[in-house]
């Protein structure tokens, strides 16, 4: 059941790239999309999770702030800024290093999260499959040092989100942690709006049906529901194993883009799918775990 939930979340998150593309084409800026979806998600979470407003101590509260900063503001800003500077293929490949970076960082702090040889080989194999899916028959990558660095930074920020979650997830209820993630995501995006670019509130854009529906999808389903479920998944099956499911996002995005945006699927992508699924099976199947 827990693996099915992880799969469901990744399928939904894989579709967010297409949904965000629709919103960008409609005239919204990346930071605006992030603000709207997190505001909506926070209000929803607050409606049924309001008994506890603060953590038990300042250390835990700072950890929750780190979750909002890493898994919210920095992740989305670095990823979207990277897309504006580098090619989508470059960004997709570099962001998909997230499971590998997550496993590396977590293994430095927790014995129970250290990878064995089978898991390392499976993760690398999955990454190769993702690369083939993203390239999809096009081998002309164009390097952009700043854009590619930002894309890699996005992967690192999500890895630290997983690390912070590993530290806090056993101390508080899942709904409380998820609500605080949205709260601190909103708080930490404020300096960007104050010093770089203010948010856009154009009524003619926000009132468009496709814009409203896509924001609703991102805020209610992809944020409030999926963050809640994903935090639970990390607690149940482990942060390292759950991170490997993130490889599937590129596969989902490829399928959705072929349907919605009429993008072609090549034999390279099909080969990538086969390699990806084989690598994931190696990386997430049960094995002996070391004690923490």
ZADO-1210 file (C-alpha; in nm, 4 decimals, padded with zeros to 6 digits):
<atoms>
<atom x="00.0000" y="00.0000" z="00.0000" code="UNK" pos="1"/>
<atom x="00.2766" y="00.2453" z="00.0935" code="UNK" pos="2"/>
<atom x="00.4575" y="00.1864" z="-00.2384" code="UNK" pos="3"/>
<atom x="00.1318" y="00.2469" z="-00.4265" code="UNK" pos="4"/>
<atom x="00.0935" y="00.5788" z="-00.2453" code="UNK" pos="5"/>
<atom x="00.4492" y="00.6745" z="-00.3407" code="UNK" pos="6"/>
<atom x="00.3729" y="00.5847" z="-00.7020" code="UNK" pos="7"/>
<atom x="00.0521" y="00.7910" z="-00.6976" code="UNK" pos="8"/>
<atom x="00.2323" y="01.0976" z="-00.5609" code="UNK" pos="9"/>
<atom x="00.5070" y="01.0757" z="-00.8214" code="UNK" pos="10"/>
<atom x="00.2504" y="01.0381" z="-01.1009" code="UNK" pos="11"/>
<atom x="00.0798" y="01.3565" z="-00.9826" code="UNK" pos="12"/>
<atom x="00.4094" y="01.5431" z="-00.9434" code="UNK" pos="13"/>
<atom x="00.5137" y="01.4311" z="-01.2890" code="UNK" pos="14"/>
<atom x="00.2105" y="01.6103" z="-01.4269" code="UNK" pos="15"/>
<atom x="00.2921" y="01.9354" z="-01.2454" code="UNK" pos="16"/>
<atom x="00.5603" y="02.0200" z="-01.5031" code="UNK" pos="17"/>
<atom x="00.2972" y="02.0307" z="-01.7767" code="UNK" pos="18"/>
<atom x="00.0561" y="02.2199" z="-01.5523" code="UNK" pos="19"/>
<atom x="00.3233" y="02.4776" z="-01.4651" code="UNK" pos="20"/>
<atom x="00.4073" y="02.5125" z="-01.8345" code="UNK" pos="21"/>
<atom x="00.0443" y="02.6042" z="-01.9046" code="UNK" pos="22"/>
<atom x="00.0535" y="02.8692" z="-01.6301" code="UNK" pos="23"/>
<atom x="00.3830" y="03.0138" z="-01.7540" code="UNK" pos="24"/>
<atom x="00.2416" y="03.0383" z="-02.1050" code="UNK" pos="25"/>
<atom x="-00.0612" y="03.2188" z="-01.9604" code="UNK" pos="26"/>
<atom x="00.1620" y="03.4933" z="-01.8176" code="UNK" pos="27"/>
<atom x="00.2356" y="03.3904" z="-01.4581" code="UNK" pos="28"/>
<atom x="00.5923" y="03.4045" z="-01.3252" code="UNK" pos="29"/>
<atom x="00.7578" y="03.1034" z="-01.1538" code="UNK" pos="30"/>
<atom x="00.7594" y="03.2724" z="-00.8111" code="UNK" pos="31"/>
<atom x="00.3914" y="03.3637" z="-00.8528" code="UNK" pos="32"/>
<atom x="00.2975" y="03.0025" z="-00.9218" code="UNK" pos="33"/>
<atom x="00.4877" y="02.8898" z="-00.6130" code="UNK" pos="34"/>
<atom x="00.3213" y="03.1533" z="-00.3931" code="UNK" pos="35"/>
<atom x="-00.0309" y="03.0746" z="-00.5128" code="UNK" pos="36"/>
<atom x="00.0038" y="02.6980" z="-00.4736" code="UNK" pos="37"/>
<atom x="00.1605" y="02.7211" z="-00.1266" code="UNK" pos="38"/>
<atom x="-00.0911" y="02.9805" z="-00.0056" code="UNK" pos="39"/>
<atom x="-00.3753" y="02.7587" z="-00.1181" code="UNK" pos="40"/>
<atom x="-00.2170" y="02.4501" z="00.0370" code="UNK" pos="41"/>
<atom x="-00.1532" y="02.6273" z="00.3690" code="UNK" pos="42"/>
<atom x="-00.5124" y="02.7474" z="00.4006" code="UNK" pos="43"/>
<atom x="-00.6392" y="02.3950" z="00.3317" code="UNK" pos="44"/>
<atom x="-00.4029" y="02.2380" z="00.5861" code="UNK" pos="45"/>
<atom x="-00.4840" y="02.5035" z="00.8474" code="UNK" pos="46"/>
<atom x="-00.8547" y="02.4258" z="00.8138" code="UNK" pos="47"/>
<atom x="-00.8157" y="02.0809" z="00.9692" code="UNK" pos="48"/>
<atom x="-00.4756" y="02.1071" z="01.1426" code="UNK" pos="49"/>
<atom x="-00.4751" y="02.3936" z="01.3929" code="UNK" pos="50"/>
<atom x="-00.4504" y="02.2383" z="01.7407" code="UNK" pos="51"/>
<atom x="-00.0726" y="02.2912" z="01.7553" code="UNK" pos="52"/>
<atom x="00.0745" y="02.6098" z="01.6093" code="UNK" pos="53"/>
<atom x="00.4406" y="02.5820" z="01.7131" code="UNK" pos="54"/>
<atom x="00.6970" y="02.3097" z="01.7757" code="UNK" pos="55"/>
<atom x="00.7957" y="02.2091" z="02.1280" code="UNK" pos="56"/>
<atom x="01.1316" y="02.3860" z="02.1134" code="UNK" pos="57"/>
<atom x="01.3261" y="02.6336" z="01.9014" code="UNK" pos="58"/>
<atom x="01.5464" y="02.3604" z="01.7494" code="UNK" pos="59"/>
<atom x="01.2455" y="02.1778" z="01.6058" code="UNK" pos="60"/>
<atom x="01.0929" y="02.5058" z="01.4878" code="UNK" pos="61"/>
<atom x="01.4149" y="02.5894" z="01.3014" code="UNK" pos="62"/>
<atom x="01.4111" y="02.2426" z="01.1444" code="UNK" pos="63"/>
<atom x="01.0570" y="02.3064" z="01.0221" code="UNK" pos="64"/>
<atom x="01.1708" y="02.6407" z="00.8825" code="UNK" pos="65"/>
<atom x="01.4479" y="02.4561" z="00.7016" code="UNK" pos="66"/>
<atom x="01.1899" y="02.2221" z="00.5504" code="UNK" pos="67"/>
<atom x="00.9922" y="02.5146" z="00.4107" code="UNK" pos="68"/>
<atom x="01.3052" y="02.6840" z="00.2806" code="UNK" pos="69"/>
<atom x="01.4616" y="02.3764" z="00.1196" code="UNK" pos="70"/>
<atom x="01.1528" y="02.1886" z="-00.0001" code="UNK" pos="71"/>
<atom x="00.9674" y="02.5030" z="-00.0969" code="UNK" pos="72"/>
<atom x="01.1328" y="02.8340" z="-00.1771" code="UNK" pos="73"/>
<atom x="01.4845" y="02.7300" z="-00.2770" code="UNK" pos="74"/>
<atom x="01.3783" y="02.4163" z="-00.4637" code="UNK" pos="75"/>
<atom x="01.1203" y="02.5860" z="-00.6831" code="UNK" pos="76"/>
<atom x="01.3192" y="02.9064" z="-00.7392" code="UNK" pos="77"/>
<atom x="01.6422" y="02.7313" z="-00.8386" code="UNK" pos="78"/>
<atom x="01.4598" y="02.4864" z="-01.0653" code="UNK" pos="79"/>
<atom x="01.2545" y="02.7525" z="-01.2429" code="UNK" pos="80"/>
<atom x="01.5482" y="02.9942" z="-01.2729" code="UNK" pos="81"/>
<atom x="01.7515" y="02.7104" z="-01.4217" code="UNK" pos="82"/>
<atom x="01.4805" y="02.6549" z="-01.6831" code="UNK" pos="83"/>
<atom x="01.5059" y="03.0199" z="-01.7860" code="UNK" pos="84"/>
<atom x="01.8842" y="02.9934" z="-01.8371" code="UNK" pos="85"/>
<atom x="01.9483" y="02.6382" z="-01.9557" code="UNK" pos="86"/>
<atom x="01.7689" y="02.3846" z="-02.1730" code="UNK" pos="87"/>
<atom x="01.4840" y="02.1806" z="-02.0296" code="UNK" pos="88"/>
<atom x="01.6791" y="01.8609" z="-02.1055" code="UNK" pos="89"/>
<atom x="01.9809" y="01.9787" z="-01.9054" code="UNK" pos="90"/>
<atom x="01.7636" y="02.0860" z="-01.6139" code="UNK" pos="91"/>
<atom x="01.5589" y="01.7659" z="-01.6116" code="UNK" pos="92"/>
<atom x="01.8668" y="01.5438" z="-01.6101" code="UNK" pos="93"/>
<atom x="02.0416" y="01.7391" z="-01.3341" code="UNK" pos="94"/>
<atom x="01.7313" y="01.7626" z="-01.1143" code="UNK" pos="95"/>
<atom x="01.6902" y="01.3867" z="-01.1496" code="UNK" pos="96"/>
<atom x="02.0157" y="01.3397" z="-00.9599" code="UNK" pos="97"/>
<atom x="01.8030" y="01.4101" z="-00.6492" code="UNK" pos="98"/>
<atom x="01.7745" y="01.0440" z="-00.5357" code="UNK" pos="99"/>
<atom x="02.1496" y="00.9895" z="-00.5682" code="UNK" pos="100"/>
<atom x="02.2355" y="01.3100" z="-00.3823" code="UNK" pos="101"/>
<atom x="01.9718" y="01.2334" z="-00.1184" code="UNK" pos="102"/>
<atom x="02.1165" y="00.8876" z="-00.0592" code="UNK" pos="103"/>
<atom x="02.4692" y="01.0297" z="-00.0349" code="UNK" pos="104"/>
<atom x="02.3749" y="01.2999" z="00.2180" code="UNK" pos="105"/>
<atom x="02.1575" y="01.0721" z="00.4312" code="UNK" pos="106"/>
<atom x="02.4241" y="00.8013" z="00.4404" code="UNK" pos="107"/>
<atom x="02.6588" y="01.0517" z="00.6031" code="UNK" pos="108"/>
<atom x="02.4214" y="01.0911" z="00.8991" code="UNK" pos="109"/>
<atom x="02.2285" y="00.7628" z="00.9329" code="UNK" pos="110"/>
<atom x="02.3581" y="00.4058" z="00.9146" code="UNK" pos="111"/>
<atom x="02.0074" y="00.2791" z="00.8350" code="UNK" pos="112"/>
<atom x="02.0012" y="00.4896" z="00.5175" code="UNK" pos="113"/>
<atom x="02.3323" y="00.3686" z="00.3762" code="UNK" pos="114"/>
<atom x="02.3104" y="00.2058" z="00.0357" code="UNK" pos="115"/>
<atom x="02.4348" y="-00.1427" z="-00.0435" code="UNK" pos="116"/>
<atom x="02.5931" y="-00.2361" z="-00.3754" code="UNK" pos="117"/>
<atom x="02.2595" y="-00.3469" z="-00.5250" code="UNK" pos="118"/>
<atom x="02.0934" y="-00.0166" z="-00.4361" code="UNK" pos="119"/>
<atom x="02.3828" y="00.1885" z="-00.5739" code="UNK" pos="120"/>
<atom x="02.3759" y="-00.0025" z="-00.9037" code="UNK" pos="121"/>
<atom x="01.9972" y="00.0308" z="-00.9210" code="UNK" pos="122"/>
<atom x="02.0099" y="00.4061" z="-00.8590" code="UNK" pos="123"/>
<atom x="02.2766" y="00.4608" z="-01.1241" code="UNK" pos="124"/>
<atom x="02.0850" y="00.2424" z="-01.3708" code="UNK" pos="125"/>
<atom x="01.7671" y="00.4416" z="-01.3016" code="UNK" pos="126"/>
<atom x="01.9524" y="00.7667" z="-01.3654" code="UNK" pos="127"/>
<atom x="02.0772" y="00.6349" z="-01.6997" code="UNK" pos="128"/>
<atom x="01.7189" y="00.5460" z="-01.7893" code="UNK" pos="129"/>
<atom x="01.5965" y="00.8926" z="-01.6906" code="UNK" pos="130"/>
<atom x="01.8689" y="01.0500" z="-01.9060" code="UNK" pos="131"/>
<atom x="01.7554" y="00.8528" z="-02.2123" code="UNK" pos="132"/>
<atom x="01.3905" y="00.9475" z="-02.1457" code="UNK" pos="133"/>
<atom x="01.4740" y="01.3165" z="-02.1135" code="UNK" pos="134"/>
<atom x="01.6941" y="01.3206" z="-02.4229" code="UNK" pos="135"/>
<atom x="01.4195" y="01.1373" z="-02.6181" code="UNK" pos="136"/>
<atom x="01.6239" y="01.1086" z="-02.9364" code="UNK" pos="137"/>
<atom x="01.8000" y="01.4467" z="-02.9104" code="UNK" pos="138"/>
<atom x="02.1688" y="01.4364" z="-02.8221" code="UNK" pos="139"/>
<atom x="02.2439" y="01.8074" z="-02.8514" code="UNK" pos="140"/>
<atom x="02.2816" y="01.9315" z="-02.4933" code="UNK" pos="141"/>
<atom x="02.3948" y="02.2933" z="-02.4586" code="UNK" pos="142"/>
<atom x="02.5898" y="02.3651" z="-02.1427" code="UNK" pos="143"/>
<atom x="02.5105" y="02.6781" z="-01.9443" code="UNK" pos="144"/>
<atom x="02.7250" y="02.6905" z="-01.6279" code="UNK" pos="145"/>
<atom x="02.4914" y="02.9125" z="-01.4245" code="UNK" pos="146"/>
<atom x="02.1704" y="02.7410" z="-01.5335" code="UNK" pos="147"/>
<atom x="02.3111" y="02.3923" z="-01.4850" code="UNK" pos="148"/>
<atom x="02.4486" y="02.4882" z="-01.1427" code="UNK" pos="149"/>
<atom x="02.1048" y="02.6125" z="-01.0390" code="UNK" pos="150"/>
<atom x="01.9464" y="02.2868" z="-01.1587" code="UNK" pos="151"/>
<atom x="02.1941" y="02.0850" z="-00.9551" code="UNK" pos="152"/>
<atom x="02.1238" y="02.3151" z="-00.6595" code="UNK" pos="153"/>
<atom x="01.7558" y="02.2258" z="-00.6849" code="UNK" pos="154"/>
<atom x="01.8448" y="01.8592" z="-00.6453" code="UNK" pos="155"/>
<atom x="02.0613" y="01.9397" z="-00.3437" code="UNK" pos="156"/>
<atom x="01.7879" y="02.1450" z="-00.1743" code="UNK" pos="157"/>
<atom x="01.5388" y="01.8568" z="-00.2020" code="UNK" pos="158"/>
<atom x="01.8018" y="01.6218" z="-00.0603" code="UNK" pos="159"/>
<atom x="01.8344" y="01.8486" z="00.2442" code="UNK" pos="160"/>
<atom x="01.4546" y="01.8584" z="00.2676" code="UNK" pos="161"/>
<atom x="01.4689" y="01.4801" z="00.3029" code="UNK" pos="162"/>
<atom x="01.7432" y="01.5098" z="00.5653" code="UNK" pos="163"/>
<atom x="01.5458" y="01.7596" z="00.7747" code="UNK" pos="164"/>
<atom x="01.2342" y="01.5456" z="00.7395" code="UNK" pos="165"/>
<atom x="01.4287" y="01.2420" z="00.8600" code="UNK" pos="166"/>
<atom x="01.5144" y="01.4350" z="01.1762" code="UNK" pos="167"/>
<atom x="01.1664" y="01.5637" z="01.2581" code="UNK" pos="168"/>
<atom x="00.9141" y="01.3145" z="01.1197" code="UNK" pos="169"/>
<atom x="00.8969" y="01.0960" z="01.4305" code="UNK" pos="170"/>
<atom x="00.8378" y="01.3842" z="01.6700" code="UNK" pos="171"/>
<atom x="00.5156" y="01.5412" z="01.5385" code="UNK" pos="172"/>
<atom x="00.2007" y="01.4521" z="01.3487" code="UNK" pos="173"/>
<atom x="00.2335" y="01.4435" z="00.9736" code="UNK" pos="174"/>
<atom x="-00.0349" y="01.7085" z="00.9157" code="UNK" pos="175"/>
<atom x="00.1413" y="01.9525" z="01.1537" code="UNK" pos="176"/>
<atom x="00.4761" y="01.9084" z="00.9766" code="UNK" pos="177"/>
<atom x="00.3186" y="01.9484" z="00.6311" code="UNK" pos="178"/>
<atom x="00.1343" y="02.2644" z="00.7359" code="UNK" pos="179"/>
<atom x="00.4556" y="02.4159" z="00.8704" code="UNK" pos="180"/>
<atom x="00.6343" y="02.3359" z="00.5433" code="UNK" pos="181"/>
<atom x="00.3800" y="02.5458" z="00.3548" code="UNK" pos="182"/>
<atom x="00.3919" y="02.8236" z="00.6158" code="UNK" pos="183"/>
<atom x="00.7690" y="02.8603" z="00.6061" code="UNK" pos="184"/>
<atom x="00.7717" y="02.8234" z="00.2294" code="UNK" pos="185"/>
<atom x="00.5506" y="03.1336" z="00.2130" code="UNK" pos="186"/>
<atom x="00.7583" y="03.3198" z="00.4748" code="UNK" pos="187"/>
<atom x="01.0921" y="03.2507" z="00.3042" code="UNK" pos="188"/>
<atom x="00.9705" y="03.3627" z="-00.0400" code="UNK" pos="189"/>
<atom x="00.8862" y="03.7108" z="00.0936" code="UNK" pos="190"/>
<atom x="01.2451" y="03.8496" z="00.0588" code="UNK" pos="191"/>
<atom x="01.2376" y="03.7524" z="-00.3094" code="UNK" pos="192"/>
<atom x="00.9221" y="03.9572" z="-00.3644" code="UNK" pos="193"/>
<atom x="01.0580" y="04.2497" z="-00.1596" code="UNK" pos="194"/>
<atom x="01.4022" y="04.2818" z="-00.3159" code="UNK" pos="195"/>
<atom x="01.3905" y="04.1125" z="-00.6564" code="UNK" pos="196"/>
<atom x="01.0425" y="04.1116" z="-00.8090" code="UNK" pos="197"/>
<atom x="00.6985" y="04.1758" z="-00.6567" code="UNK" pos="198"/>
<atom x="00.4175" y="03.9226" z="-00.7075" code="UNK" pos="199"/>
<atom x="00.1768" y="03.9677" z="-00.9968" code="UNK" pos="200"/>
<atom x="-00.1964" y="03.9843" z="-00.9254" code="UNK" pos="201"/>
<atom x="-00.3393" y="04.0455" z="-01.2733" code="UNK" pos="202"/>
<atom x="-00.7090" y="03.9659" z="-01.2494" code="UNK" pos="203"/>
<atom x="-00.7414" y="03.9005" z="-01.6220" code="UNK" pos="204"/>
<atom x="-00.4855" y="03.6187" z="-01.5920" code="UNK" pos="205"/>
<atom x="-00.6073" y="03.4642" z="-01.2672" code="UNK" pos="206"/>
<atom x="-00.9703" y="03.4578" z="-01.3823" code="UNK" pos="207"/>
<atom x="-00.8936" y="03.2464" z="-01.6888" code="UNK" pos="208"/>
<atom x="-01.0492" y="02.9014" z="-01.6529" code="UNK" pos="209"/>
<atom x="-00.7332" y="02.7104" z="-01.7437" code="UNK" pos="210"/>
<atom x="-00.5265" y="02.9197" z="-01.5016" code="UNK" pos="211"/>
<atom x="-00.7723" y="02.8721" z="-01.2149" code="UNK" pos="212"/>
<atom x="-00.7997" y="02.4961" z="-01.2708" code="UNK" pos="213"/>
<atom x="-00.4255" y="02.4434" z="-01.2977" code="UNK" pos="214"/>
<atom x="-00.3611" y="02.6495" z="-00.9835" code="UNK" pos="215"/>
<atom x="-00.6287" y="02.4443" z="-00.8097" code="UNK" pos="216"/>
<atom x="-00.4543" y="02.1252" z="-00.9182" code="UNK" pos="217"/>
<atom x="-00.1146" y="02.2505" z="-00.8002" code="UNK" pos="218"/>
<atom x="-00.2388" y="02.3899" z="-00.4697" code="UNK" pos="219"/>
<atom x="-00.4931" y="02.1308" z="-00.3572" code="UNK" pos="220"/>
<atom x="-00.3736" y="01.8050" z="-00.5110" code="UNK" pos="221"/>
<atom x="-00.0034" y="01.8438" z="-00.5928" code="UNK" pos="222"/>
<atom x="00.0797" y="02.0419" z="-00.2781" code="UNK" pos="223"/>
<atom x="-00.1538" y="01.9903" z="00.0186" code="UNK" pos="224"/>
<atom x="-00.2434" y="01.6279" z="-00.0611" code="UNK" pos="225"/>
<atom x="00.0853" y="01.5115" z="-00.2116" code="UNK" pos="226"/>
<atom x="00.3194" y="01.6728" z="00.0408" code="UNK" pos="227"/>
<atom x="00.1101" y="01.5178" z="00.3177" code="UNK" pos="228"/>
<atom x="00.1271" y="01.1748" z="00.1545" code="UNK" pos="229"/>
<atom x="00.4946" y="01.2020" z="00.0629" code="UNK" pos="230"/>
<atom x="00.5967" y="01.2941" z="00.4167" code="UNK" pos="231"/>
<atom x="00.4076" y="00.9850" z="00.5324" code="UNK" pos="232"/>
<atom x="00.5761" y="00.7697" z="00.2681" code="UNK" pos="233"/>
<atom x="00.9216" y="00.8834" z="00.3819" code="UNK" pos="234"/>
<atom x="00.8309" y="00.7877" z="00.7369" code="UNK" pos="235"/>
<atom x="00.6994" y="00.4417" z="00.6411" code="UNK" pos="236"/>
<atom x="00.9430" y="00.3132" z="00.3763" code="UNK" pos="237"/>
<atom x="01.2437" y="00.5340" z="00.4489" code="UNK" pos="238"/>
<atom x="01.3777" y="00.8522" z="00.2925" code="UNK" pos="239"/>
<atom x="01.6292" y="00.6813" z="00.0648" code="UNK" pos="240"/>
<atom x="01.3915" y="00.4237" z="-00.0830" code="UNK" pos="241"/>
<atom x="01.1150" y="00.6800" z="-00.1297" code="UNK" pos="242"/>
<atom x="01.3568" y="00.9149" z="-00.3083" code="UNK" pos="243"/>
<atom x="01.4121" y="00.6526" z="-00.5795" code="UNK" pos="244"/>
<atom x="01.0498" y="00.6906" z="-00.6857" code="UNK" pos="245"/>
<atom x="01.1329" y="01.0459" z="-00.7961" code="UNK" pos="246"/>
<atom x="01.3041" y="00.8955" z="-01.0997" code="UNK" pos="247"/>
<atom x="00.9568" y="00.8171" z="-01.2356" code="UNK" pos="248"/>
<atom x="00.8652" y="01.1850" z="-01.2679" code="UNK" pos="249"/>
<atom x="01.0390" y="01.2140" z="-01.6044" code="UNK" pos="250"/>
<atom x="00.8495" y="00.9105" z="-01.7337" code="UNK" pos="251"/>
<atom x="00.5156" y="01.0560" z="-01.6246" code="UNK" pos="252"/>
<atom x="00.6024" y="01.3964" z="-01.7692" code="UNK" pos="253"/>
<atom x="00.6999" y="01.2353" z="-02.1010" code="UNK" pos="254"/>
<atom x="00.3687" y="01.0499" z="-02.1273" code="UNK" pos="255"/>
<atom x="00.1587" y="01.3524" z="-02.0267" code="UNK" pos="256"/>
<atom x="00.3492" y="01.5843" z="-02.2607" code="UNK" pos="257"/>
<atom x="00.2918" y="01.3444" z="-02.5509" code="UNK" pos="258"/>
<atom x="-00.0832" y="01.3567" z="-02.4830" code="UNK" pos="259"/>
<atom x="-00.1315" y="01.7221" z="-02.3885" code="UNK" pos="260"/>
<atom x="00.1512" y="01.8941" z="-02.5774" code="UNK" pos="261"/>
<atom x="00.1765" y="01.6428" z="-02.8649" code="UNK" pos="262"/>
<atom x="00.5464" y="01.5742" z="-02.7987" code="UNK" pos="263"/>
<atom x="00.6864" y="01.2658" z="-02.9731" code="UNK" pos="264"/>
<atom x="00.8207" y="00.9562" z="-02.7977" code="UNK" pos="265"/>
<atom x="01.1260" y="00.7911" z="-02.9574" code="UNK" pos="266"/>
<atom x="01.2853" y="00.4484" z="-02.9273" code="UNK" pos="267"/>
<atom x="01.5527" y="00.6066" z="-02.7065" code="UNK" pos="268"/>
<atom x="01.2824" y="00.7071" z="-02.4592" code="UNK" pos="269"/>
<atom x="01.1282" y="00.3585" z="-02.4666" code="UNK" pos="270"/>
<atom x="01.4712" y="00.2051" z="-02.3974" code="UNK" pos="271"/>
<atom x="01.5107" y="00.4552" z="-02.1154" code="UNK" pos="272"/>
<atom x="01.1815" y="00.3430" z="-01.9609" code="UNK" pos="273"/>
<atom x="01.2985" y="-00.0197" z="-01.9613" code="UNK" pos="274"/>
<atom x="01.6309" y="00.0694" z="-01.7988" code="UNK" pos="275"/>
<atom x="01.4627" y="00.3037" z="-01.5497" code="UNK" pos="276"/>
<atom x="01.2140" y="00.0430" z="-01.4280" code="UNK" pos="277"/>
<atom x="01.4863" y="-00.2224" z="-01.4005" code="UNK" pos="278"/>
<atom x="01.7041" y="00.0100" z="-01.1950" code="UNK" pos="279"/>
<atom x="01.4172" y="00.1115" z="-00.9697" code="UNK" pos="280"/>
<atom x="01.3315" y="-00.2511" z="-00.9001" code="UNK" pos="281"/>
<atom x="01.6904" y="-00.3096" z="-00.7896" code="UNK" pos="282"/>
<atom x="01.7019" y="00.0038" z="-00.5755" code="UNK" pos="283"/>
<atom x="01.3738" y="-00.0237" z="-00.3841" code="UNK" pos="284"/>
<atom x="01.3192" y="-00.3972" z="-00.3385" code="UNK" pos="285"/>
<atom x="01.3538" y="-00.5152" z="00.0198" code="UNK" pos="286"/>
<atom x="01.6899" y="-00.6081" z="00.1559" code="UNK" pos="287"/>
<atom x="01.8572" y="-00.6335" z="00.4936" code="UNK" pos="288"/>
<atom x="01.8770" y="-00.3034" z="00.6732" code="UNK" pos="289"/>
<atom x="02.1456" y="-00.2059" z="00.9134" code="UNK" pos="290"/>
<atom x="02.0404" y="-00.0834" z="01.2581" code="UNK" pos="291"/>
<atom x="02.0309" y="00.2930" z="01.3005" code="UNK" pos="292"/>
</atoms>
